[in-house]
Amino acid sequence: MSRVALVTGGSRGIGAAISTALKKAGYSVAATYAGNDDKARAFTDETGIKTYKWNVADYDACVDGIHQVEGDLGPVEVLVNNAGITRDAPFHKMTPEQWKEVMDTNLSGVFNMTHPVWPGMRERKFGRIITISSINGQKGQFAQTNYAAAKAGDIGFTKALAQEGARAGITVNAICPGYINTEMMSTIPEKVMNEVILPQIPVGRLGEADEIARAVVFLASDDAGFITGSTLTANGGQYMA
Ligand code: CAA
């Protein structure tokens, strides 16, 4: 029987590439999405990957949603915490709502999704928790105090939980993508992208979502069993942590 992998924010952007790559690698994949029904339906039609709608910022919704996925596909053995949002603003203009929305999704969302799958992984003595953090959680970023704090928090979460999972056969790792060619980049003004961001990337291009997906497939595999608590950077040399 194939292992079950659950990917949050798994129908668009980096998440869609991860869901597809895991399916291709033989996993039985479920993908969550928060809002865009049309895109999710189109993704399911195209890939055959089942999508489920709930908000990772809502703990009870995560418990119920995971219950439904496990009823449909079986116990979740690989969890990919990919769902994330930006609400960029210079700090002097950032509202409490912008701070809270990003913390609730990008940091608390990781707790909300991991907590319900953890007891089953401990019992079965196998699990993979892979959280998509960000280069901006490592180096900080103009206009992203909220996002950088949440993504740095994801790395701390990963290092702490890896210690708890180690004896139970559960690995817990983070991946820090750099700037990847997805819809999220469309919020960045063209001038900032061309004059500020691109010149900082030594390989001279944005990354592709597939380049992150391949790292996820590796960390999910049995071959990666000795890798836990690690932070894998994939950023074209932009920041060498
Ligand atoms: N680095 C340095 N300077 C930046 C900057 C950046 N990334 N982004 C904006 N600035 C500068 C602008 O060039 C502008 O400078 P000038 O006034 O000299 O022209 C100034 O900041 C804008 O200041 P404002 O107070 O007018 O800002 P605003 O209220 O209009 O907000 C903004 C604009 C939200 C900051 C917008 O410029 C923006 O979105 N910038 C991009 C921020 C960014 O890089 N976010 C990362 C997104 S990618 C991501 O999050 C995925 C990941 O994990 C890698």
Boltz pocket constraint, residues with backbone or C-beta under 6 A from the ligand:
constraints:
  - pocket:
      binder: B
      contacts: [[A, 86], [A, 88], [A, 89], [A, 90], [A, 93], [A, 133], [A, 134], [A, 135], [A, 136], [A, 141], [A, 142], [A, 143], [A, 144], [A, 147], [A, 177], [A, 178], [A, 179], [A, 180], [A, 184], [A, 185], [A, 187], [A, 188], [A, 189], [A, 192], [A, 196]]
      max_distance: 6.0
